[in-house]
């Protein structure tokens, strides 16, 4: 394992898969992928600012540097939501060590801000992040309302996550690169037209394949058949 100051867990043996969580619980994010450790070596970092990793304002560029630093051997990258942006950006930093990259509903709104539905959601979320007077509980409720989620009960664990989440750099500032030779898979949960459009644009920009798990919400990695589709993609890469 590359030397890093991030908190990282490694489980399983086989080809390496680096799983990058988003703006939430790492362990919930990848709970349905843990069985893949029977065939793969899973590397699960806490993003900077989360869990036991060093405290910092989370930033997709910083995530990209951290993900690139964790590549001590060829690996498949899989990133969810905000972690999907960092994973996509990491490809440009060490493409020779990226066997493939999978981005699950990356909120890279900047690739499609000309679409009114994307612009509307991006503006709603930007307003939530710009309110510096709110508590983590208020931030969580406002974010859920903007996204159309049911608000969660403010447990101590959730409050800790929200304290990091509300400090994140706005994801619509991310500039997603074009790829040359690195297979990409972009996954949509088929639940929100803005995320559908963003996923389409990211797939176009990266030359990747777009897959929809219709009606699975912002968390398609928990959908039945997701792991099988992911393994099929990895096996098709030939890298």
Helices and strands as residue ranges (DSSP letters): E 8-11, E 15-20, H 26-29, G 34-38, E 40-45, H 60-70, E 75-80, H 82-93, G 95-97, E 98-104, G 109-112, H 116-130, H 136-147, H 156-165, G 171-173, E 183-188, H 193-206, E 209-212, G 220-222, H 226-236
